[in-house]
């Protein structure tokens, strides 16, 4: 599995972390009450061997505030599963706005969860960014929008990521960011095929 780490003040050493690494737990806007809900793999499933499996595992949306529950299953196509494509300010399973969103530098800054926001903060805050011999296009950081990487936006992005950290600790509908609304900027809609010999049981 991929990971990225900070090796000192002002320095970020990345080893090719994919966005899928952060897809195990997503904070979203509840479709029933507008508060914070959680999207996680369906309980009882074995732990994935690879982060990419998180794009195909059955999911459950649950809201602790109002009790709303919904389930998602991947489409079965032949001997494979059709998974989701990650990216954008909506969760790819239920198409709910992410809870962690805020306006930043004229754009929308988002994260799936606290760990995702912390990793982005370590990267954006670093003056020196290094990577191992991995294909840069596979890394989450290589796919960040250019506005997030510009030095003139560093302070604004770091402040925005701190706002996301604060939002992660809140759950009431009244705490919802004014940016956390559907805007149709989800990732491309085609699914990803994962050949594994049948559906999850």
KAFENHU-V146474 format. One record per pair of residues at least 12 apart in sequence whose C-alpha atoms are under 10 Angstrom apart, sorted by the first residue. I is the first residue (numbers start at 1). J is the second residue. D is the distance in Angstrom with one decimal. If there is no record, write none. Layout:
BEGIN
i->I j->J d->D
i->I j->J d->D
END
This chain:
BEGIN
i->1 j->16 d->9.6
i->1 j->17 d->8.2
i->1 j->18 d->9.2
i->1 j->21 d->8.0
i->1 j->49 d->8.2
i->1 j->50 d->6.1
i->1 j->51 d->6.6
i->1 j->52 d->9.2
i->2 j->14 d->9.3
i->2 j->15 d->6.6
i->2 j->16 d->6.1
i->2 j->17 d->4.8
i->2 j->18 d->6.8
i->2 j->19 d->9.8
i->2 j->20 d->9.5
i->2 j->21 d->7.3
i->2 j->50 d->9.0
i->2 j->51 d->8.1
i->2 j->139 d->9.2
i->3 j->15 d->5.9
i->3 j->16 d->6.7
i->3 j->17 d->4.9
i->3 j->18 d->8.1
i->3 j->21 d->7.9
i->3 j->119 d->9.7
i->3 j->139 d->10.0
i->4 j->16 d->6.8
i->4 j->17 d->5.8
i->4 j->18 d->9.4
i->4 j->119 d->7.7
i->4 j->122 d->9.4
i->4 j->123 d->9.2
i->4 j->131 d->8.9
i->4 j->132 d->10.0
i->4 j->139 d->9.8
i->4 j->141 d->9.9
i->5 j->17 d->9.5
i->5 j->119 d->8.1
i->5 j->122 d->8.1
i->5 j->123 d->9.0
i->6 j->119 d->8.8
i->6 j->122 d->6.5
i->6 j->123 d->8.0
i->6 j->126 d->8.5
i->6 j->129 d->9.4
i->6 j->130 d->9.9
i->7 j->122 d->9.9
i->7 j->130 d->9.9
i->8 j->122 d->10.0
i->8 j->126 d->9.0
i->8 j->128 d->9.9
i->9 j->122 d->9.3
i->9 j->125 d->9.0
i->9 j->126 d->7.4
i->9 j->127 d->8.7
i->9 j->128 d->9.4
i->10 j->122 d->8.5
i->10 j->123 d->9.0
i->10 j->124 d->9.5
i->10 j->125 d->6.6
i->10 j->126 d->4.2
i->10 j->127 d->4.9
i->10 j->128 d->6.2
i->10 j->129 d->8.5
i->11 j->122 d->8.3
i->11 j->123 d->8.2
i->11 j->124 d->9.9
i->11 j->125 d->8.3
i->11 j->126 d->4.8
i->11 j->127 d->5.9
i->11 j->128 d->4.7
i->11 j->129 d->5.9
i->11 j->130 d->7.8
i->12 j->119 d->9.7
i->12 j->122 d->6.6
i->12 j->123 d->5.8
i->12 j->124 d->8.8
i->12 j->125 d->8.4
i->12 j->126 d->5.6
i->12 j->127 d->7.9
i->12 j->128 d->6.2
i->12 j->129 d->4.8
i->12 j->130 d->6.1
i->12 j->131 d->8.3
i->13 j->122 d->9.5
i->13 j->123 d->8.5
i->13 j->126 d->9.3
i->13 j->128 d->8.4
i->13 j->129 d->6.0
i->13 j->130 d->4.7
i->13 j->131 d->5.6
i->13 j->132 d->7.9
i->14 j->123 d->8.4
i->14 j->129 d->7.5
i->14 j->130 d->6.0
i->14 j->131 d->4.6
i->14 j->132 d->6.7
i->14 j->133 d->9.9
i->14 j->134 d->9.4
i->14 j->139 d->8.6
i->14 j->140 d->9.8
i->14 j->141 d->8.5
i->15 j->130 d->8.5
i->15 j->131 d->5.5
i->15 j->132 d->5.3
i->15 j->133 d->7.9
i->15 j->134 d->7.0
i->15 j->135 d->9.8
i->15 j->136 d->9.5
i->15 j->139 d->8.1
i->16 j->131 d->7.1
i->16 j->132 d->7.4
i->16 j->133 d->8.6
i->16 j->134 d->6.0
i->16 j->135 d->7.5
i->16 j->136 d->7.1
i->16 j->137 d->8.9
i->16 j->138 d->6.7
i->16 j->139 d->4.5
i->16 j->140 d->7.2
i->16 j->141 d->7.9
i->16 j->142 d->8.8
i->17 j->51 d->9.8
i->17 j->119 d->9.7
i->17 j->134 d->9.7
i->17 j->136 d->10.0
i->17 j->138 d->8.0
i->17 j->139 d->5.4
i->17 j->140 d->5.9
i->17 j->141 d->7.8
i->17 j->142 d->9.8
i->18 j->51 d->8.2
i->18 j->52 d->8.6
i->18 j->137 d->9.7
i->18 j->138 d->6.6
i->18 j->139 d->5.1
i->18 j->140 d->4.8
i->18 j->141 d->8.2
i->18 j->142 d->9.6
i->18 j->143 d->9.5
i->19 j->51 d->8.9
i->19 j->52 d->9.1
i->19 j->86 d->7.3
i->19 j->87 d->7.9
i->19 j->112 d->9.4
i->19 j->116 d->8.5
i->19 j->138 d->9.2
i->19 j->139 d->7.6
i->19 j->140 d->5.1
i->19 j->141 d->8.6
i->19 j->143 d->9.2
i->20 j->50 d->9.2
i->20 j->51 d->5.6
i->20 j->52 d->5.8
i->20 j->53 d->8.4
i->20 j->54 d->6.8
i->20 j->55 d->7.3
i->20 j->85 d->9.4
i->20 j->86 d->7.2
i->20 j->87 d->9.4
i->20 j->140 d->8.6
i->21 j->50 d->8.7
i->21 j->51 d->5.2
i->21 j->52 d->7.6
i->21 j->53 d->9.8
i->21 j->54 d->8.3
i->21 j->115 d->9.8
i->21 j->116 d->8.6
i->21 j->140 d->9.3
i->22 j->51 d->8.3
i->22 j->54 d->9.1
i->22 j->111 d->8.9
i->22 j->112 d->6.7
i->22 j->113 d->7.3
i->22 j->114 d->9.3
i->22 j->115 d->7.2
i->22 j->116 d->5.9
i->22 j->117 d->9.6
i->22 j->119 d->9.7
i->23 j->39 d->9.2
i->23 j->40 d->8.4
i->23 j->41 d->9.5
i->23 j->51 d->7.9
i->23 j->52 d->8.9
i->23 j->53 d->9.7
i->23 j->54 d->6.4
i->23 j->55 d->7.6
i->23 j->86 d->8.1
i->23 j->91 d->9.1
i->23 j->92 d->9.6
i->23 j->112 d->6.9
i->23 j->113 d->8.5
i->23 j->116 d->9.0
i->24 j->39 d->8.1
i->24 j->40 d->5.9
i->24 j->41 d->6.7
i->24 j->48 d->9.6
i->24 j->51 d->8.2
i->24 j->52 d->10.0
i->24 j->53 d->9.6
i->24 j->54 d->6.2
i->24 j->55 d->8.8
i->24 j->57 d->9.5
i->24 j->59 d->9.5
i->24 j->112 d->9.0
i->24 j->113 d->9.2
i->25 j->38 d->7.0
i->25 j->39 d->5.8
i->25 j->40 d->5.0
i->25 j->41 d->7.8
i->25 j->54 d->9.6
i->25 j->59 d->9.8
i->25 j->112 d->7.1
i->25 j->113 d->6.7
i->25 j->114 d->9.5
i->25 j->115 d->9.6
i->25 j->116 d->9.9
i->26 j->38 d->5.8
i->26 j->39 d->5.1
i->26 j->40 d->6.7
i->26 j->41 d->10.0
i->26 j->61 d->9.2
i->26 j->90 d->9.9
i->26 j->91 d->7.2
i->26 j->92 d->9.9
i->26 j->98 d->7.5
i->26 j->99 d->8.4
i->26 j->100 d->9.1
i->26 j->111 d->8.5
i->26 j->112 d->4.8
i->26 j->113 d->5.6
i->26 j->114 d->9.2
i->26 j->116 d->9.7
i->27 j->39 d->6.4
i->27 j->40 d->9.1
i->27 j->61 d->9.4
i->27 j->63 d->9.9
i->27 j->91 d->8.5
i->27 j->96 d->9.5
i->27 j->97 d->8.9
i->27 j->98 d->6.0
i->27 j->99 d->5.3
i->27 j->100 d->6.9
i->27 j->111 d->8.7
i->27 j->112 d->6.1
i->27 j->113 d->5.9
i->27 j->114 d->9.0
i->27 j->168 d->7.8
i->27 j->171 d->9.7
i->28 j->61 d->8.7
i->28 j->62 d->9.7
i->28 j->63 d->9.3
i->28 j->89 d->9.7
i->28 j->90 d->7.9
i->28 j->91 d->7.1
i->28 j->94 d->9.3
i->28 j->95 d->9.2
i->28 j->96 d->6.1
i->28 j->97 d->5.8
i->28 j->98 d->4.2
i->28 j->99 d->4.4
i->28 j->100 d->7.5
i->28 j->101 d->9.7
i->28 j->112 d->8.2
i->28 j->113 d->9.3
i->28 j->180 d->8.7
i->29 j->63 d->9.0
i->29 j->90 d->9.4
i->29 j->91 d->9.6
i->29 j->95 d->9.9
i->29 j->96 d->6.1
i->29 j->97 d->5.7
i->29 j->98 d->6.1
i->29 j->99 d->5.3
i->29 j->100 d->9.1
i->29 j->171 d->9.2
i->29 j->172 d->9.9
i->29 j->173 d->8.3
i->29 j->176 d->8.0
i->29 j->177 d->9.9
i->29 j->180 d->7.5
i->29 j->181 d->8.3
i->29 j->182 d->9.9
i->30 j->61 d->8.3
i->30 j->62 d->8.0
i->30 j->63 d->6.4
i->30 j->64 d->9.6
i->30 j->65 d->9.0
i->30 j->66 d->8.7
i->30 j->67 d->9.7
i->30 j->68 d->7.6
i->30 j->69 d->9.3
i->30 j->96 d->7.5
i->30 j->97 d->8.6
i->30 j->98 d->9.5
i->30 j->99 d->8.8
i->30 j->171 d->9.9
i->30 j->173 d->8.7
i->31 j->61 d->9.6
i->31 j->63 d->9.1
i->31 j->68 d->8.0
i->31 j->69 d->9.6
i->31 j->70 d->9.7
i->31 j->94 d->9.4
i->31 j->95 d->9.9
i->31 j->96 d->7.2
i->31 j->97 d->9.2
i->32 j->63 d->8.7
i->32 j->65 d->9.8
i->32 j->66 d->7.5
i->32 j->67 d->9.0
i->32 j->68 d->6.6
i->32 j->69 d->9.4
i->33 j->63 d->8.6
i->33 j->65 d->7.8
i->33 j->66 d->6.5
i->33 j->67 d->9.4
i->33 j->68 d->8.4
i->33 j->172 d->8.8
i->33 j->173 d->6.8
i->34 j->63 d->9.5
i->34 j->65 d->9.4
i->34 j->66 d->9.4
i->34 j->99 d->9.6
i->34 j->171 d->9.2
i->34 j->172 d->7.7
i->34 j->173 d->4.9
i->34 j->174 d->8.4
i->34 j->175 d->9.5
i->34 j->176 d->7.7
i->34 j->180 d->9.9
i->35 j->63 d->7.7
i->35 j->64 d->9.0
i->35 j->65 d->6.9
i->35 j->66 d->8.4
i->35 j->99 d->8.5
i->35 j->170 d->8.9
i->35 j->171 d->5.5
i->35 j->172 d->4.7
i->35 j->173 d->3.9
i->35 j->174 d->7.6
i->35 j->175 d->7.8
i->35 j->176 d->6.9
i->36 j->62 d->9.2
i->36 j->63 d->6.6
i->36 j->64 d->8.0
i->36 j->65 d->7.6
i->36 j->66 d->9.8
i->36 j->98 d->9.0
i->36 j->99 d->6.4
i->36 j->100 d->9.5
i->36 j->167 d->9.5
i->36 j->168 d->8.7
i->36 j->169 d->9.7
i->36 j->170 d->7.6
i->36 j->171 d->4.6
i->36 j->172 d->6.5
i->36 j->173 d->7.1
i->36 j->175 d->8.9
i->36 j->176 d->7.9
i->37 j->61 d->6.7
i->37 j->62 d->5.6
i->37 j->63 d->4.2
i->37 j->64 d->6.8
i->37 j->65 d->7.9
i->37 j->66 d->9.2
i->37 j->67 d->9.3
i->37 j->68 d->8.5
i->37 j->69 d->9.2
i->37 j->96 d->9.7
i->37 j->98 d->9.4
i->37 j->99 d->8.1
i->37 j->171 d->7.9
i->37 j->172 d->9.8
i->38 j->60 d->8.0
i->38 j->61 d->5.6
i->38 j->62 d->5.4
i->38 j->63 d->6.3
i->38 j->64 d->8.4
i->38 j->69 d->9.6
i->38 j->98 d->9.8
i->38 j->99 d->9.3
i->38 j->113 d->9.7
i->39 j->59 d->6.6
i->39 j->60 d->5.6
i->39 j->61 d->4.4
i->39 j->62 d->6.6
i->39 j->63 d->9.0
i->39 j->69 d->9.7
i->39 j->70 d->9.2
i->39 j->71 d->9.3
i->39 j->72 d->9.8
i->39 j->91 d->8.4
i->39 j->93 d->8.4
i->39 j->94 d->8.6
i->39 j->96 d->9.8
i->39 j->112 d->9.8
i->40 j->54 d->9.3
i->40 j->57 d->9.2
i->40 j->58 d->8.6
i->40 j->59 d->5.6
i->40 j->60 d->5.6
i->40 j->61 d->6.7
i->40 j->62 d->8.4
i->40 j->71 d->9.8
i->41 j->54 d->7.6
i->41 j->55 d->9.7
i->41 j->56 d->9.4
i->41 j->57 d->6.1
i->41 j->58 d->5.8
i->41 j->59 d->4.4
i->41 j->60 d->6.1
i->41 j->61 d->8.9
i->41 j->71 d->9.5
i->41 j->72 d->9.3
i->42 j->57 d->7.5
i->42 j->58 d->5.5
i->42 j->59 d->4.8
i->42 j->60 d->5.3
i->42 j->61 d->8.9
i->42 j->71 d->7.9
i->42 j->72 d->8.6
i->42 j->73 d->9.3
i->43 j->58 d->9.1
i->43 j->59 d->8.5
i->43 j->60 d->8.0
i->44 j->201 d->9.8
i->45 j->57 d->8.3
i->45 j->58 d->8.6
i->45 j->200 d->8.3
i->45 j->201 d->8.4
i->52 j->83 d->9.6
i->52 j->194 d->9.3
i->53 j->83 d->8.7
i->53 j->194 d->8.3
i->54 j->83 d->8.7
i->54 j->84 d->9.1
i->55 j->74 d->8.8
i->55 j->81 d->9.8
i->55 j->82 d->8.8
i->55 j->83 d->5.2
i->55 j->84 d->5.4
i->55 j->85 d->7.2
i->55 j->86 d->7.7
i->55 j->92 d->8.8
i->55 j->93 d->8.8
i->55 j->191 d->9.4
i->55 j->192 d->8.2
i->55 j->193 d->9.8
i->55 j->194 d->9.1
i->56 j->72 d->9.9
i->56 j->73 d->8.1
i->56 j->74 d->5.9
i->56 j->75 d->8.9
i->56 j->80 d->9.9
i->56 j->81 d->6.8
i->56 j->82 d->6.9
i->56 j->83 d->4.5
i->56 j->84 d->6.8
i->56 j->85 d->9.7
i->56 j->93 d->9.6
i->56 j->191 d->9.7
i->56 j->192 d->8.5
i->56 j->193 d->8.7
i->56 j->194 d->7.5
i->56 j->199 d->9.6
i->56 j->200 d->9.2
i->57 j->72 d->8.8
i->57 j->73 d->7.4
i->57 j->74 d->7.1
i->57 j->81 d->9.3
i->57 j->83 d->8.0
i->57 j->84 d->9.7
i->57 j->199 d->9.3
i->57 j->200 d->7.5
i->58 j->71 d->7.4
i->58 j->72 d->5.6
i->58 j->73 d->4.6
i->58 j->74 d->6.3
i->58 j->75 d->9.9
i->58 j->83 d->9.6
i->58 j->93 d->9.1
i->58 j->199 d->9.4
i->58 j->200 d->7.5
i->58 j->201 d->9.7
i->59 j->71 d->5.7
i->59 j->72 d->5.0
i->59 j->73 d->6.6
i->59 j->74 d->8.8
i->59 j->93 d->7.4
i->59 j->94 d->8.9
i->60 j->72 d->6.3
i->60 j->73 d->9.1
i->60 j->93 d->9.2
i->60 j->94 d->9.2
i->61 j->93 d->9.2
i->61 j->94 d->7.9
i->61 j->96 d->9.8
i->63 j->171 d->9.4
i->64 j->171 d->8.8
i->65 j->171 d->7.7
i->65 j->172 d->7.6
i->65 j->173 d->9.3
i->70 j->94 d->8.5
i->71 j->93 d->9.1
i->71 j->94 d->8.5
i->72 j->93 d->6.6
i->72 j->94 d->7.2
i->73 j->93 d->8.7
i->73 j->199 d->8.9
i->73 j->200 d->8.7
i->74 j->93 d->9.0
i->74 j->191 d->9.5
i->74 j->199 d->7.9
i->74 j->200 d->8.9
i->75 j->191 d->9.2
i->75 j->193 d->9.6
i->75 j->199 d->8.4
i->76 j->193 d->9.4
i->76 j->194 d->9.7
i->76 j->195 d->9.8
i->76 j->197 d->9.6
i->76 j->198 d->7.0
i->76 j->199 d->6.4
i->76 j->200 d->9.7
i->77 j->193 d->8.4
i->77 j->194 d->9.5
i->77 j->195 d->9.1
i->77 j->197 d->9.9
i->77 j->198 d->8.6
i->77 j->199 d->9.4
i->78 j->195 d->8.7
i->78 j->196 d->10.0
i->78 j->197 d->8.3
i->78 j->198 d->7.8
i->78 j->199 d->10.0
i->79 j->193 d->9.7
i->79 j->194 d->8.7
i->79 j->195 d->6.0
i->79 j->196 d->6.5
i->79 j->197 d->4.6
i->79 j->198 d->5.3
i->79 j->199 d->8.4
i->80 j->192 d->9.7
i->80 j->193 d->6.3
i->80 j->194 d->5.3
i->80 j->195 d->4.0
i->80 j->196 d->5.6
i->80 j->197 d->6.0
i->80 j->198 d->6.1
i->80 j->199 d->7.8
i->81 j->191 d->9.0
i->81 j->192 d->7.9
i->81 j->193 d->5.6
i->81 j->194 d->5.2
i->81 j->195 d->6.3
i->81 j->196 d->7.3
i->81 j->197 d->8.4
i->81 j->198 d->7.2
i->81 j->199 d->6.9
i->81 j->200 d->9.3
i->82 j->190 d->8.9
i->82 j->191 d->5.4
i->82 j->192 d->5.4
i->82 j->193 d->4.8
i->82 j->194 d->6.5
i->82 j->195 d->8.9
i->83 j->190 d->8.9
i->83 j->191 d->5.2
i->83 j->192 d->4.9
i->83 j->193 d->6.2
i->83 j->194 d->7.1
i->84 j->187 d->9.2
i->84 j->188 d->9.4
i->84 j->189 d->7.9
i->84 j->190 d->7.6
i->84 j->191 d->5.1
i->84 j->192 d->6.1
i->84 j->193 d->8.9
i->85 j->186 d->9.0
i->85 j->187 d->6.3
i->85 j->188 d->6.9
i->85 j->189 d->7.0
i->85 j->190 d->7.1
i->85 j->191 d->6.1
i->85 j->192 d->6.6
i->86 j->186 d->8.3
i->86 j->187 d->6.3
i->86 j->188 d->8.6
i->86 j->189 d->9.6
i->86 j->191 d->9.8
i->87 j->110 d->9.7
i->87 j->111 d->9.6
i->87 j->112 d->9.5
i->87 j->140 d->10.0
i->87 j->143 d->9.8
i->87 j->185 d->8.8
i->87 j->186 d->6.4
i->87 j->187 d->5.0
i->87 j->188 d->8.5
i->88 j->108 d->9.7
i->88 j->109 d->9.8
i->88 j->110 d->8.1
i->88 j->111 d->9.3
i->88 j->112 d->9.9
i->88 j->183 d->9.6
i->88 j->184 d->8.5
i->88 j->185 d->5.6
i->88 j->186 d->4.3
i->88 j->187 d->5.3
i->88 j->188 d->9.0
i->89 j->101 d->7.5
i->89 j->108 d->8.1
i->89 j->109 d->8.3
i->89 j->110 d->6.1
i->89 j->111 d->7.9
i->89 j->112 d->8.7
i->89 j->179 d->9.6
i->89 j->180 d->8.2
i->89 j->181 d->8.7
i->89 j->182 d->8.1
i->89 j->183 d->8.0
i->89 j->184 d->8.3
i->89 j->185 d->6.5
i->89 j->186 d->6.2
i->89 j->187 d->8.6
i->90 j->110 d->9.2
i->90 j->111 d->9.9
i->90 j->112 d->9.1
i->90 j->180 d->8.9
i->90 j->181 d->8.7
i->90 j->182 d->7.2
i->90 j->183 d->8.5
i->90 j->184 d->8.0
i->90 j->185 d->7.6
i->90 j->186 d->5.8
i->90 j->187 d->8.5
i->91 j->112 d->7.9
i->91 j->186 d->8.0
i->91 j->187 d->9.6
i->92 j->186 d->7.4
i->92 j->187 d->7.9
i->92 j->188 d->9.9
i->92 j->189 d->8.9
i->95 j->182 d->8.5
i->95 j->184 d->9.2
i->95 j->186 d->8.1
i->96 j->180 d->9.3
i->96 j->181 d->8.4
i->96 j->182 d->7.3
i->97 j->110 d->9.9
i->97 j->179 d->9.1
i->97 j->180 d->5.7
i->97 j->181 d->5.6
i->97 j->182 d->5.6
i->97 j->183 d->8.3
i->97 j->184 d->9.4
i->97 j->186 d->9.5
i->98 j->110 d->7.3
i->98 j->111 d->7.5
i->98 j->112 d->6.8
i->98 j->113 d->9.0
i->98 j->177 d->9.9
i->98 j->179 d->9.4
i->98 j->180 d->6.3
i->98 j->181 d->8.1
i->98 j->182 d->8.9
i->99 j->111 d->8.3
i->99 j->112 d->8.0
i->99 j->113 d->8.6
i->99 j->164 d->8.6
i->99 j->167 d->7.7
i->99 j->168 d->7.7
i->99 j->170 d->9.6
i->99 j->171 d->9.0
i->99 j->175 d->9.7
i->99 j->176 d->7.0
i->99 j->177 d->7.5
i->99 j->179 d->9.0
i->99 j->180 d->6.0
i->99 j->181 d->8.9
i->100 j->112 d->6.7
i->100 j->113 d->7.1
i->100 j->114 d->8.6
i->100 j->117 d->8.7
i->100 j->161 d->9.0
i->100 j->163 d->8.6
i->100 j->164 d->5.3
i->100 j->165 d->8.0
i->100 j->166 d->9.2
i->100 j->167 d->6.4
i->100 j->168 d->6.7
i->100 j->176 d->8.7
i->100 j->177 d->7.8
i->100 j->179 d->8.9
i->100 j->180 d->7.3
i->101 j->160 d->8.7
i->101 j->161 d->9.0
i->101 j->163 d->8.6
i->101 j->164 d->6.5
i->101 j->167 d->8.5
i->101 j->168 d->10.0
i->101 j->176 d->9.0
i->101 j->177 d->6.6
i->101 j->178 d->8.4
i->101 j->179 d->5.8
i->101 j->180 d->5.6
i->101 j->181 d->8.9
i->102 j->157 d->10.0
i->102 j->160 d->6.6
i->102 j->161 d->8.4
i->102 j->163 d->7.3
i->102 j->164 d->7.1
i->102 j->167 d->9.4
i->102 j->176 d->9.8
i->102 j->177 d->6.3
i->102 j->178 d->7.4
i->102 j->179 d->5.3
i->102 j->180 d->7.3
i->103 j->156 d->9.9
i->103 j->157 d->9.6
i->103 j->160 d->7.5
i->103 j->163 d->9.8
i->103 j->177 d->8.9
i->103 j->178 d->8.4
i->103 j->179 d->6.2
i->103 j->180 d->9.4
i->104 j->147 d->9.8
i->104 j->148 d->9.3
i->104 j->153 d->8.9
i->104 j->156 d->6.5
i->104 j->157 d->6.4
i->104 j->158 d->9.5
i->104 j->159 d->8.6
i->104 j->160 d->6.1
i->104 j->161 d->9.2
i->104 j->179 d->9.9
i->105 j->147 d->8.0
i->105 j->148 d->8.7
i->105 j->152 d->9.8
i->105 j->153 d->6.8
i->105 j->154 d->9.7
i->105 j->155 d->9.8
i->105 j->156 d->6.5
i->105 j->157 d->7.4
i->105 j->160 d->9.1
i->106 j->147 d->9.5
i->107 j->147 d->8.4
i->107 j->148 d->9.3
i->107 j->179 d->9.9
i->108 j->160 d->9.4
i->108 j->179 d->7.2
i->108 j->180 d->9.3
i->109 j->148 d->8.6
i->109 j->157 d->7.8
i->109 j->160 d->7.0
i->109 j->161 d->7.7
i->109 j->163 d->9.9
i->109 j->164 d->8.6
i->109 j->179 d->8.9
i->110 j->160 d->9.0
i->110 j->161 d->8.3
i->110 j->164 d->7.7
i->110 j->179 d->9.4
i->110 j->180 d->9.1
i->111 j->161 d->8.5
i->111 j->164 d->7.6
i->111 j->165 d->9.6
i->111 j->168 d->10.0
i->112 j->164 d->9.9
i->112 j->168 d->9.8
i->113 j->164 d->8.7
i->113 j->165 d->8.6
i->113 j->168 d->7.2
i->114 j->161 d->9.4
i->114 j->162 d->10.0
i->114 j->164 d->7.7
i->114 j->165 d->6.1
i->114 j->166 d->9.3
i->114 j->167 d->9.3
i->114 j->168 d->6.5
i->114 j->169 d->9.1
i->115 j->165 d->9.2
i->116 j->161 d->9.8
i->116 j->165 d->9.9
i->117 j->158 d->9.7
i->117 j->160 d->9.6
i->117 j->161 d->6.0
i->117 j->162 d->8.2
i->117 j->163 d->9.8
i->117 j->164 d->7.0
i->117 j->165 d->7.0
i->117 j->168 d->9.7
i->118 j->158 d->9.9
i->118 j->161 d->7.7
i->118 j->162 d->8.7
i->118 j->164 d->9.5
i->118 j->165 d->8.0
i->119 j->141 d->9.7
i->119 j->161 d->9.9
i->120 j->140 d->9.4
i->120 j->141 d->8.1
i->120 j->144 d->9.5
i->120 j->148 d->9.5
i->120 j->157 d->9.3
i->120 j->158 d->8.7
i->120 j->161 d->7.8
i->121 j->154 d->9.5
i->121 j->157 d->8.0
i->121 j->158 d->6.0
i->121 j->159 d->9.2
i->121 j->160 d->9.4
i->121 j->161 d->6.4
i->121 j->162 d->8.3
i->122 j->158 d->9.1
i->123 j->141 d->7.9
i->123 j->149 d->9.0
i->123 j->158 d->9.8
i->124 j->141 d->9.4
i->124 j->148 d->7.4
i->124 j->149 d->6.6
i->124 j->150 d->8.9
i->124 j->151 d->8.6
i->124 j->153 d->9.2
i->124 j->154 d->6.4
i->124 j->155 d->9.0
i->124 j->157 d->7.5
i->124 j->158 d->7.0
i->124 j->161 d->9.7
i->125 j->149 d->9.7
i->125 j->151 d->9.3
i->125 j->154 d->6.7
i->125 j->155 d->8.2
i->125 j->157 d->8.8
i->125 j->158 d->6.9
i->126 j->154 d->9.3
i->127 j->151 d->8.9
i->127 j->154 d->9.9
i->163 j->177 d->9.6
i->164 j->177 d->9.2
END
